[in-house]
Amino acid sequence: MVADLSNSSNELWLSPISIWEFFVLHRKKRLALIADANAWVADRLAVAPLKEAPVTIEVARELGRLQLPHGDPADHFLVATAKVFELTLVTADERLLRLRDIPLLPNR
């Protein structure tokens, strides 16, 4: 069964890789914000009950087993994290939504 983000009984996890990717995209001007990027992230994290998904040795080991059809390192970390911690990956990325070996929730 796929997780529901609005269900308060479900834990919501966030990988620090997602925050890193946010800053990379912002720096490349692929994300436009009115506010300061650091302040925007801090504001969002302050109101969201999120658990931090750690980058562990087991996540790194899972990276070596992944066979993703593209080379985006952030996607590799997110998929490995979802596998290791048995999480549902929430994504709008069409490439990731085609995966069959982890639970997915389209973010559209």
Sequence and secondary structure as in RCSB ss.txt:
>XXXX:A:sequence
MVADLSNSSNELWLSPISIWEFFVLHRKKRLALIADANAWVADRLAVAPLKEAPVTIEVARELGRLQLPHGDPAD
HFLVATAKVFELTLVTADERLLRLRDIPLLPNR
>XXXX:A:secstr
    TT TTS EEE HHHHHHHHHHHHTTSS  SS HHHHHHHHHHHS EEE    HHHHHHHHH   SS  HHH
HHHHHHHHHHT  EEE  HHHHT  SS EEE  
